[in-house]
């Protein structure tokens, strides 16, 4: 991973990113997971960098690691170097005529499958000299990818940091109540699904995503607001597993609208909820000042065109 001896004279950008992520995570183990490399390889890489420059970058303890004064200087230089390289890349791209570019887009697995194929096809028609690489992961990881310049744009929720990030709303995604057809849910007719109230969850077993997942936290808060503690709770990590558990009548649950747009199961009924808080804005998020802003905006236009014409009636912003 890190066996070349470049010092600070020849720049290895992977090395710079490794040090930055370790500094952010304050843990080799957590940083290795973020970077998708093994912990021993990352530890060896950091040691190699320290040997190259002749000083330690981190103070190591049993519980965490922190930056030395030299480490703080190195991280500051590393961030500035990466930013400078991005600016140079932008200038060179403008100079090169017809050179191929690459746009890195991050999205959850469900959003990627539901939202990206058709816009990518449209984008290639408009911008034939730009390739696309899709990064599919959990939303929490995609935020880090965008922060660390692994991706150029994320299809997720608006970023609260409006100083450094631009969030372009795409549509309002509803959280749908999913229940086995064996379960009687009082409702009123509506489009695209019948409408019901959150109170119908009381007295029923539930299927819920793990707490570190956004929808898992939303459902837990809803149960708290309802002052309801289910006697039977089935917890899982995967939306597809949750969907199938509902079909087997393991309990009722919340599903993101994007997931339902991909596939409905014959043994499940779906309901919109009258509570307006049961939803979220889905947005295209990118860094302000990105050197790929022209391609990003063109792709966002393709996304918006698709959402207005696709088979599923998304509540387009």
N, C-alpha and C positions, 0 to 999 in steps of 0.2 A: 504493500500500500504506500509505504513512505520511505523507500530505501535509497532514493536519490538525495544527494547532499547539495542543496541549492542555497543554503543560508538565506540572506535577505537580498542577495544580488540577482539571482534568477528566481522568478516567482512561480511557485506551484500553487494554483488557486485552490486545489483540493485541501492542501495543508492549511491555507488561510481559513477556509470554511470550517475545517475540523477544530481549529483552535477557538474560533468564534462560537461554535455550537457548544463545545465543552465549557467555555466560560459562561454561556447563557444557562446551561443546564446544571452547572456546578456538580456534575457527576459524569464519570466516564461511562458508566453503565447506561444512563439515560441518553447521553449523547450518541453512543454507539447505536442504540435503537433508532434514534432520529435519523442517523446517517446511513442506516442499513449496512453496517459493517460490524465485524466481531469486536468484542471488547478488547481482547489481546492485541488485535491489529491496531486499534485506535490508541491504546496505551503505548505500544511500540512507536507509533508515528509521533506522538507527542514527545516521547523521550528523544527520538531522532531529531526533531526540531530544536529541542533544548540543547542537544549536543552541538548541532550546527551553529547556533548563535552564541553558545558558550555561557548560558545562564538559564535558571529555572523560570518557567512561565507560571507555574501553579504551586500553591501551598497545599499539600495533600494531608488529609486527616482521615480517620476511619469513617466518618459520617459524610463528608463532602470535600470538595476542593474549591479553592479560591485563587484569584489572580495575585501574583506578586506585582510589585511596581513595574518590573520589566514586562510582565504579562499584560498589564493594563496598557503599556505603551505599544506592545505588539498587536493587541486586539484593535486599538485605535488605528494603527498603521494598516492592519489587514483590511478593515472596513473601508478605509480611504482608498486602498489599492484596488479592491474589487469595484468600488464605485467608479474610480478613474478608468478601469479597464472597460466597464460598461459604456462609459461615455466615448471611449475610443472606438469601441465596436459600433456604436451608433454612427459615428462620423465615417467610419470605413464602409458601413453598409450604404450610406448615402453616396459615397464615391463609386463603389462598385456598381456596375450596370448589369442588371439581370441576375445578380448572384442570389442563390437560394438562401432563405432565412428559415428560422425555426421558431414556432410559437409553442410554449409549454403551458398547457391548461390543466388545472387541477379540479377534480370533482369527486363527490362520493360515487360509489359504484352505481347506485340507483340513478342519480342525476346524470352520470356519464352515459348510461345506456339509454335513458329516456330523452335526453336533451341534446346530445352532441352529434350523433351520426348525420342527421339531415343538415344542420348548420355547417358542419365540416364540408360536406359535399358542395353546398352553396358557396362557401368561402373559397374552395379550390377553383371554382369557376371564375370568381372575381380576382383572386390573388394566386395565380398558378405557381409563382416562384417562392412560396412560403410553405414549409412543411409544418405539421402539427404533431406534437407528442403529448399524449394524455397521461396524467398521473392520477390514479384512482386510489383513494385512501379515506380514512376518517377525517371529519371536518377539522378536528383539533390539530391533526398533523398537517393538513393543507394550509392552515394559518401559519404554521412554522415554515412550511415550504415557501410560501409567498414572502414571508419576512426575510428568509435567507436566500432569496433569489433562485431557488430551485425551480419555481414556476413563475410565469409572467402574469397569470390571471387565475383567479379561483371562481368557480360557480358555487356560491355559498350564501351566507347571510351578510348583510352590510357590516363593514368594519367600523367600530366606534371611533377609531383613530382617523378623523377626517382631515388631519393635518398632513399625514403621509400617504393616505390611501383614498382612492376614488371608488365609490360604490354606485353602480348603475342598476337601479331596480329593474327586474325582469317580470316578476309576477308574484301574486300573493298565494302562497301555498297553504292549503287547509290541512289540518290534522283530522283525519276521518276516523270515526268509530267503526271498528270491524267486529262482527259477531257471527257466530255460527248460525245457520238458518234454523237450527233447533231452538234458538233463543228468541223469545218474543220481545221485540223492542217497539214501544209505542212511538209513532212518528207521523209526520205530515209529508205529503207528496211535494217533491221539489226536484230541480235539475242541477247537477247530474245525478244526485242521490237524494233519497228521502232525508228529511231533517229531524233531528231529535235533540233532547236536552241532556246535559252531562249527568243529571240526577239519575238517569236510567242505569248508570254504572253501579249504583248502590245495590248491595245484596248479591252481586255476581262475582265469580272468580275472575282474576285478571291475568293477562300475559304482558310482561313488561320488559323493556330493554334495560340493560345494566345502567347503573347510575352515572357512569362517566360519559354516557352517550346523551346527546341533547334531548332526544324525545323521551328517553328514560327519566330524565330530570323533570320534564314537562308533565309526564303522567303522574309521577310521585307528588308533584306540587298540586295537581288537580285532585288527587285522592285526599291530600291534606285539606284543601279548600272545601271538599265535600264532607270532611270529618268522617271519612270512611276507611276502615282497615279491613281489607278483604281476608277472609278465612283461608283462601287458597291463592297463592301467588306463584306463577311460573316465570322465571327470569331467564333471559337468553341474550345473546350478543348480536345475533344476525336477524335482519329484517325478514329474510325469506323463511327462516325457521319460525319466527314469530307468526308470520302469515299462515303457515301450515298448522301451527298449534291452535290458532283460532279456528281453522277449518275443522280440526278434530274436537272442537268444543272444550279446549283446555281453559278457556276464559275469553273475555272481551279485551280489546286492546285499541291503541291508537296507531294508525298507519299514516305516514306522510303521503300526500296526494301524488307525488311523483312516482312512488312505488306502485300505487294502485293504477296509475296511468300505464304502467308497463304490463301489468297482469292482474286480472281479477280471478278469484277461485270460485268454482261453481257452488261450493258448500258454504260460502260466506256472503253475508249482506253487509253493505257499506252505508254509512250515514254521515251527512255533514252535521256539525254541532252548532247550536244556536249561539253558543259563547264565542264572541268575536275574537277572544284572546287565543282560541284554539287554532293558531296558524302562525305563519312567519313570512317575512319578505325574502324572496330569493333574488340575489343580485350577482352581477359580474363585478368582481373586485380586483383592482390592480393598483400598483404603486404610482403615485403622482411622479411625473418626470421620467417615467419608463422610456427607454430608448426604442421600445416596440409599440408605442402608443398608437401609431397609425394602423398597424395590423390588428391590435387589440380592438380598436373601435370598429374596424370593418367586420371582425368576427362577432362583436356584440350586435351589430346591425343584422347579421345573418341569423343570430339567435332570436332577435325580436321578430324578424320576418317569419321564422318558423313557428314561433309560439302563437302568432295570429292565425295561422292556417292549419295547424296540426289537428289530428283527430280528437284530441282530448281538450275539453273547454277550460283551459287554465285561465285564472283571473289575471289577465295581463295588465301590467302597470302602464 
